[in-house]
Amino acid sequence: MNTIVRDNPEKHRHEVYADEQLARLSEYRLGSDEIAFTHTEIGEGFSGRRLARKLVTDELADSRRRG
């Protein structure tokens, strides 16, 4: 399974794709010096694939890059 996480700044969310299908997303709100993760959901049929771990790991890495 090919898995990739992308930031979608226009929609204020990170998206994880499994084999090019949107599998999970996490919405966020940016403040002047913080990021708040406000909503997370997973697509039907994608549970149990460790996608949440991949999403959170990449989200936190992105947050650190933003400072």
C-alpha positions in Angstrom: 0.0 0.0 0.0 1.4 3.4 -1.0 0.6 6.0 1.6 1.2 9.8 1.4 0.2 12.7 3.6 -0.4 16.1 2.0 -1.2 19.5 3.4 -4.2 21.1 1.8 -3.9 24.7 3.0 -6.9 25.9 1.0 -9.1 23.6 3.0 -7.0 23.9 6.2 -6.4 20.2 6.5 -3.9 17.4 6.2 -5.0 14.5 4.0 -3.6 10.9 4.0 -4.0 9.0 0.7 -3.8 5.2 0.5 -3.1 4.1 -3.0 -4.2 7.5 -4.3 -7.6 7.4 -2.5 -8.4 9.9 0.2 -8.5 7.8 3.3 -8.3 10.1 6.2 -8.2 13.8 7.0 -7.4 16.1 9.9 -8.7 19.7 9.8 -6.7 22.4 11.5 -6.9 26.1 12.5 -3.7 28.3 12.4 -3.1 30.9 15.0 -0.3 33.4 15.2 1.9 31.0 17.1 -0.1 27.8 17.3 -2.0 25.2 15.4 -5.2 23.6 16.6 -6.3 20.3 15.2 -10.1 20.6 15.2 -11.5 17.5 13.4 -10.3 14.1 12.2 -12.2 11.5 10.2 -11.4 8.3 8.3 -13.1 7.0 5.2 -15.1 3.9 5.3 -13.0 0.8 4.7 -9.7 2.3 5.8 -9.6 1.5 9.5 -6.9 -0.9 10.8 -4.2 0.2 8.4 -2.2 2.5 10.7 -3.1 5.5 8.7 -3.9 7.6 11.8 -0.3 7.0 13.0 1.1 8.2 9.7 -1.2 11.2 9.6 -0.4 12.4 13.1 3.4 11.8 12.7 3.5 13.8 9.5 1.2 16.5 10.9 3.4 17.0 13.9 6.5 17.1 11.7 4.8 19.7 9.5 3.9 21.8 12.6 7.5 21.7 13.8 8.7 22.9 10.3 6.3 25.8 10.6 7.8 26.7 13.9 
